[in-house]
Amino acid sequence: MSDAKSLILALPHPTILVGQDERIIGINEPAKQLVGMDCEGMPYITALRQPALLDAVEATLKDHAARTTTYLGNDGVQGTTFEVSVRCAEVSSGLAVVLSYQDLTALEQAEDMRRDFVANVSHEMRTPLTSLQGFIETLRGPAKNDPAAIERFLGIMDQEAGRMHRLVEDLLSLSRVESDVRVRPTTEVHLQRLVNEVLAALTPVAAAKTVTLVPELPEEDIEIVGDREQLWQVFSNLIENAIKYGVEGGEVKISMTGPEHERAIMRDGVQITVRDNGIGIPSHAIARLTERFYRVDSHRSREVGGTGLGLAIVKHIINRHRGRLRISSVIGEGSEFKVILPVERRPASQQS
């Protein structure tokens, strides 16, 4: 075995060696998996096939100049993108072309997410801004001297401004949560006390929709290590969603169990469950509920003031606390959101 071939076999990333006779004279295991076969000895045109890559290899064989191109693949689950470096190298048999593949799939996905995020934010902001511009023009023109119209339009403008304000607040909150996700909380939180405070704050919201809040909390308080402000966001978001998207005259149950061993986190934990008797969520939508800007019913979500970011924030906060979020639903019967959080006390050195 030549030194060049031995070298590429030891490399961790896909690498292929093409000889002057245009045949593949070396290929390592990652490259075999990428192209789907062991193509050593085959003409590179037969094995590689993608036009942009074939053109780069052909040109480099002729003029020996270095090139970079793209290779598109599929790992059976998703499309993959590789940047391929095409370079000449001296081997024992003469001059050869080395193809070195760098996986850019994660970077491409991150860029797609960035584009989607910008597009979603732009879309969410465009509608209220357009409405505000239209009402301002109307108030300056046809409705200039119409008190009733002015009052009505100002009310709508206030709603649209509030919608943009909520969106900005949620975007800032999501940014803060994402930046803190690797930082473990260190303060002690009394869960039962926190949930009761959230319920008290949301009682007027429930009353406005004639929804009954039914707490089923243990008499003994449970303490965990966490971020009180962020956990408030979690329970406030889940309970308020249950109120808003439930049925008028219905009820929302809030229960807490534990501490006991939880398989989902492989340690002792506590479960806080928010259950409503609303219309339910389609099974195909449950897996996407925590995606940014995803809405099961976009029209209804905007009517009740949703930004499409609440559950994404909830997911990141629970991840920061090393917990789990479990969602289940039955159409026509309601939905259940279960938060599982680890129970642990602060180290003695951190206690006051």
N, C-alpha and C positions, 0 to 999 in steps of 0.2 A: 504494500500500500504506500502511495506517495505521501510525502510530508504535507502537501497541500490538502490532500483528501483526509488525512488524519486530523488536520487542524479543523476543517469545517465540521467533521463529525463530532468534535468536542464542543462546538459553539452552541449556546442555548437557544439562539434565535434561528429561524429558517434561513438556510444558506444553500445556494446551488452553484456548481462550478461547470461552466460551458467551455469546451475545448475549441481549438481553431477549426476542427472538422465539423463544428456546429452540433456536436453531440454532447449530452450531459455526461461529464466524467466524474462527478461527485455530488451527492445530495445527502444532507443529514436528516435525522428522524423528524424534527419539527417541520422541515420542508416537505417531507413525504406526506405528513398528515395534512399539510396545507393544500397541496396539489391533489391529494387523494390517491397517490400511488407511488411505487418505487420506479422512477423513470430513468434510472442510470442506464446509459448506453443508447437512449432514445434521442432522436433529433429534438432540439429545444423547441422547434416550431410545433411539434406534435404534442409535447408535454405542457407547454406554458399557455399557448393559444391566445391569450389576451393581446389584441393588436398593439396597444401602447407599449407593453412590455417587450413584445417581439421586435418592434421598431427600434427600441432603445438598445437591445442586445445586438441586433444586426448592425446598427450604426457604430456601436463601440467595437465590435469585431473588425470593422473596416478602418476606423480612424483612431482607435485606442483612447478616445476621449471619455472622461467620466460623465455619467448622466444619472439623473434621478427621475423615477416615474412612479406610477401608482398601480397597485394590484388589488382588485376587488374579489373577495372570497365570501365564503359562508361556512360557519362552524356547525351548521345543523340547527341552530337556535336563532341566529341573527346574521345579518350581513356584516362582513368584516372589511376593514380598509388597511392596507399596508403601503408604506412608502418603501420603494425598492431602490437601493443604491447599486448602480451598475458600474463596475470598475474593472480595469485590466490588472492582471497579476502574472508574474513569472512562475511557472510550475516546471516540474522535471521534464514534461513532454513539450514544453514551449510556452507560448503565450496563451492565457485563458481569461475568460470573463467571469468575475465573481458577482453573483446576485445575492445581496444581503437584504432581508426583509425586516422592517421595523413596524410593529403593530400600532396603528394609530386609531384603532376602533374606539377606545375610551375617550380620546381627544375629540374625535368626530361626534360622539354621542354628547359630550359636554358642550360642544359648539351648537349642536342641534337643540339641546336644552336651553342654551342661552338665547338662541333665535326664537324658540317657542315662547320663552319667558317674556322677551321684549315684545313679541307680537301680541301676547295675551294682555300684558299691561297696557299696551297702546290701545287695544280693542276695548278694554274695560274703561279706560279714561276717555276714549273718543265719544262714546254715547252721552255721558253727562255733560262733557264740554260742548258738544254740538247743541244739546238742549239749552244750556245756559246762554250760548251765543244767540240762539234763535229767540229766546225770551227777552234778552237784552234789546235786540233789534226791535221786537214788538213793542216793548215798553217805551222805547224812544220814538216809535212811530204811531201805528194805529191805536195802541192802548194808552197813549200818553196822558190822556185826560179821562180815563175810565177807571175810577177807584175800585170797582168790583174786580175788573180784569187785573189790575195791578196787584191787589191782595192775593188773588188766585195764583198768578204767575210767580209772585214772590214766595209763596208757599211751596210751589214745585221747585223753584230754584234752590230753596233751602234744603229740600230733600236731595236734590242732585249734588249739591255741595257736600252734604253729609255723606253721601255715597262715596265721593272721591276722598273725603277725609278718612273714612273707614278703610278704604283700600290702601291709602298711604300708611296708615297706622299698622295694618296687617303686614304690609311689605317690610316696614321697619322692624316689626316684631319677628317676622320670619328670618330676616337678616341677622338679628341679634341671637336668635335661637341656634341658627346654623353655625355662627361663629363660636358659640359656647358648647357645641355638641361633644367635644372631646374633654371638656372640663367637668370633673365630677363635682356635684353639689356637696357641701360640707355642713349645712345647717340642719337643725332638727325641726321637723314639721309635725304638728299634731293633726292627723288626717281628719278625724271626726269633727274637730272644731272647725277646720278649714271648709269641709263640705257643708256644714251647717251654716257658715257665713255666706257661702255661695248661694245656698238655697234661700236664705233671707234676702239677699240682694236681688234674686230673680223672682221672688214671690209676686211683685207687681206685674212683671212680664207674663207670668202664668195666669194671674187673675184677669188680665186684659183679654186673654184668649180662653177664659173659663177652663183652664187646665189645672188639675189637682196634682200637687207635688206630694209624693208619698215616700218619705224617708224610712229606710229600714236599716238603721245604723246600730252598731253594738253600743252597750252602755259604757264599756271601758274604751277609753281613747287609745288609738294606735299611733305610735311615733315612728317616723322613718327619717332617713337622711335625704334631704331634697332641697329644691329651690321653691320656697313658698309662693312667690309671685308667679312663677311658671306653672306650678301645679294648680293655682287658682285659674289660670288661663285654660288649662285642660278641662277641669270640671265645669267651669262656666260655659265654655264652648259646647261641650257635650250636652249639658242640661238645657241650655238655651236652644240648641238645635232640636232637641227632642220636643221642646215646647212649640217652636215655630213650625216644624214640619210634621208634628202630630196632628190629631184631629181636635177640633174645638169641642170642649166638654169632656175630653179624654183625661188620662192621667199619665204621669211620668213617675216611675219608681226608681229610687236611688238606694242601692243596697251596698253593704260592705261586709266582707267575710275575711277571716284570717286573724292572725298570721298562721300559715300552714305551708307545708312544702308544695311548691308550684312547679310542675314539670316544664312549663313554658320558659322558666328562667333558671331551672335546676337549683333552686334554693328556697328558703322560706320567703313567703311574699304575702301580700294582701291584695284582694280583688275589690275594685269599686265598679259597680255595674249600673249603667243608666239604660232603662228600658221604657219604651213608649208603646202605645197601642195604635200607632198611626197606620198609614197605607202601606208601609214596608218599602224595601229597596230591591230592585231586580237583582238576581244572583250575579249576572254578568257585570254589574256595576260596582259590586262590593270591593273587588280587588283594586279599583281605580279611585276609590273615595278619597284617599290621602294624597292624590296627585294635585299639584298646584293648578288652580282654576278649573278643576274638573267638577262638573255639576250633573247630577242625575236629571234634574229638571231646571234648565237655565232660567226660564221665564219665572218660575215660582221662586227660585233662589234670589233673583234680583228684586222681586216684589217684597220679600221679607228682609231685604237688606244684606244678603249674603255676598261675600267677595270671592268665594271659591278658594280661600286660603286657610280657613279655620282648621280643617282637619290635617292639612299639611303641617301647620304649626304644632298641633297636638301630637302628631307622629314624631316630630323632631324632639319635642320636649320629653316624651316618654322614652325615646331612644337615649337621650342624655342621662336619664335616670336608670338606664339599663333595664327598662321594663318592656312590656309587650302590650299591644292594642289588638283586641280580638273583636271582630264585627260579624254579627249574624242577623238575618232578617227573613221574615216570611211575609210574602205579599198578602195584604189584607189583615194581617195580625199585628204587625209592628216590627221594631228593630231593637237590637241590643248592642250596646257598646261597652266592652269590658276592658278596664285598665288593670293590668297586673304590675305591681311595683314591689321591688325587693325590700325586705325589712332588715335594716341593720342600724346599729347605733354608731355614733361618731367615735373614733378612737379617743381614749381617755385624754390624750394630749390636746385634743381640740375642744373638749368640753369645758365649760366655764365653771 
